[in-house]
Amino acid sequence: MTNEQEAARLPELSWHKSTYSGPEGGNCVEVAHTVGAVHVRDSKVQRGAVLSVPSAGWADFVAFAEQSA
């Protein structure tokens, strides 16, 4: 996970909000894809911490989440 200072050093990323976030903006998660990694942040705290996950690990997580749904 990156801290706030490191998050500010990330290049401008194209963030996408989860479709499960809901219209009221409650539990909002955004992701941005780069070569080799997926970055995750809380859309309500955009300059806060960013969780960076290797692309292969993210693919494993998504596959697991789809099976669990």
Backbone bond lengths (Angstrom), bond angles and torsions (degrees), N, CA, C in turn:
res aa  C-N    CA-C-N  psi(-1)  N-CA   C-N-CA  omega(-1)  CA-C   N-CA-C  phi
1 M - - - 1.445 - - 1.513 107.66 -
2 T 1.318 115.23 142.70 1.457 119.15 177.86 1.522 109.25 -98.57
3 N 1.308 116.11 150.47 1.461 118.77 176.79 1.524 109.19 -88.67
4 E 1.334 116.82 -178.86 1.461 121.01 -174.71 1.519 112.08 -60.84
5 Q 1.325 117.94 -40.74 1.467 120.31 -179.50 1.518 110.61 -65.76
6 E 1.327 117.19 -42.07 1.455 119.92 179.28 1.527 110.63 -68.29
7 A 1.327 117.48 -36.16 1.459 120.89 178.66 1.520 110.29 -60.74
8 A 1.322 117.80 -37.61 1.461 121.49 179.44 1.521 111.01 -66.38
9 R 1.332 117.75 -24.12 1.467 121.23 179.91 1.526 112.70 -83.15
10 L 1.338 117.43 -13.34 1.462 119.08 179.00 1.520 108.51 -64.13
11 P 1.321 116.90 143.26 1.461 118.28 176.81 1.532 109.51 -63.47
12 E 1.312 115.56 161.87 1.464 118.76 177.57 1.524 107.92 -57.06
13 L 1.306 115.00 122.10 1.456 120.77 -178.80 1.523 109.58 -110.22
14 S 1.309 115.58 155.97 1.457 121.26 176.04 1.522 107.45 -93.10
15 W 1.338 116.83 101.29 1.457 122.81 -176.50 1.518 110.57 -87.52
16 H 1.338 115.64 141.75 1.461 122.43 179.15 1.520 108.57 -127.73
17 K 1.331 116.01 125.86 1.462 121.14 -179.50 1.528 110.06 -79.79
18 S 1.310 115.71 142.91 1.452 121.39 177.19 1.522 110.70 -61.46
19 T 1.326 116.44 138.86 1.462 120.38 176.39 1.526 111.36 -70.48
20 Y 1.328 117.66 -13.46 1.463 121.81 178.30 1.526 112.27 -88.63
21 S 1.307 118.49 2.70 1.459 121.65 -175.96 1.521 112.85 -68.50
22 G 1.297 117.61 -28.18 1.455 120.79 178.89 1.516 112.64 87.91
23 P 1.324 116.78 155.44 1.463 121.21 -176.17 1.525 114.14 -70.20
24 E 1.321 118.20 -24.07 1.461 120.16 -179.68 1.523 112.57 -80.11
25 G 1.315 117.81 -7.27 1.457 121.07 178.83 1.514 113.61 75.11
26 G 1.310 117.80 27.67 1.462 121.80 -178.14 1.507 113.96 -66.28
27 N 1.296 117.69 -89.18 1.459 122.93 -177.24 1.520 109.24 -90.16
28 C 1.317 116.73 81.64 1.461 121.64 -173.06 1.525 111.76 -98.70
29 V 1.311 114.65 122.66 1.459 121.60 176.31 1.516 107.04 -121.23
30 E 1.332 115.46 137.16 1.454 121.09 175.76 1.523 109.06 -121.74
31 V 1.328 116.04 147.17 1.454 121.27 176.37 1.521 109.58 -127.26
32 A 1.323 114.88 151.85 1.461 122.24 174.55 1.529 107.02 -136.47
33 H 1.312 116.12 134.08 1.462 121.74 -178.89 1.522 110.12 -100.43
34 T 1.322 116.38 136.26 1.452 122.74 170.72 1.519 107.17 -131.32
35 V 1.299 117.25 173.18 1.459 120.59 178.31 1.525 108.65 -62.10
36 G 1.310 116.92 116.00 1.453 121.35 175.27 1.514 116.62 86.06
37 A 1.360 118.58 -3.08 1.462 118.95 -178.04 1.528 111.42 -153.35
38 V 1.332 113.96 156.58 1.461 122.07 171.81 1.522 105.81 -121.95
39 H 1.326 116.16 133.55 1.462 122.33 -178.18 1.524 108.20 -110.06
40 V 1.324 116.48 136.18 1.464 122.34 -176.31 1.520 108.58 -125.51
41 R 1.346 116.62 137.06 1.463 120.55 177.76 1.526 109.58 -146.08
42 D 1.307 114.89 165.84 1.456 123.38 173.44 1.526 106.48 -84.17
43 S 1.320 117.77 121.20 1.463 119.73 -176.15 1.521 112.93 -67.40
44 K 1.325 117.26 -18.58 1.464 120.29 178.65 1.527 111.63 -81.02
45 V 1.341 117.40 -17.04 1.475 122.66 -179.45 1.532 106.82 -129.49
46 Q 1.305 116.07 68.75 1.457 120.64 -171.53 1.520 114.25 -65.02
47 R 1.313 118.76 -23.75 1.464 120.55 177.83 1.525 110.69 -98.12
48 G 1.305 116.60 12.68 1.459 121.42 179.58 1.518 111.55 -86.35
49 A 1.292 115.03 -161.00 1.465 122.01 -176.70 1.529 111.21 -64.63
50 V 1.315 114.96 148.65 1.457 122.75 177.19 1.521 107.37 -124.62
51 L 1.313 115.96 128.67 1.459 121.80 175.05 1.525 107.30 -91.84
52 S 1.319 117.44 120.66 1.462 122.08 178.95 1.517 108.57 -108.38
53 V 1.337 115.54 126.54 1.466 122.22 -174.95 1.529 108.16 -124.69
54 P 1.333 118.08 135.46 1.465 119.20 174.62 1.532 110.17 -56.97
55 S 1.321 117.15 144.40 1.466 121.62 -176.66 1.526 112.71 -54.11
56 A 1.320 117.42 -40.64 1.470 120.32 -179.82 1.530 111.08 -64.52
57 G 1.318 116.94 -40.07 1.461 121.05 177.61 1.518 111.62 -65.56
58 W 1.339 116.79 -38.79 1.470 120.91 177.90 1.531 109.95 -64.61
59 A 1.338 116.87 -42.37 1.466 120.69 178.84 1.523 110.30 -61.10
60 D 1.329 117.43 -40.65 1.468 121.07 177.05 1.525 110.92 -63.22
61 F 1.330 116.81 -42.72 1.465 121.32 179.31 1.520 110.95 -62.01
62 V 1.337 117.38 -46.52 1.459 121.19 -178.85 1.518 110.24 -63.27
63 A 1.334 117.87 -42.82 1.462 120.49 178.34 1.526 110.59 -61.33
64 F 1.329 117.92 -42.28 1.460 121.83 178.33 1.529 110.58 -63.92
65 A 1.333 117.24 -44.07 1.464 121.25 -178.89 1.527 110.90 -63.68
66 E 1.325 116.92 -38.31 1.466 120.18 179.08 1.526 111.01 -65.93
67 Q 1.324 118.15 -36.57 1.456 121.74 178.82 1.522 111.31 -71.14
68 S 1.327 116.50 -30.75 1.462 121.62 -176.31 1.517 112.53 -82.57
69 A 1.323 117.38 -16.35 1.479 120.99 -175.68 1.492 112.59 -75.49
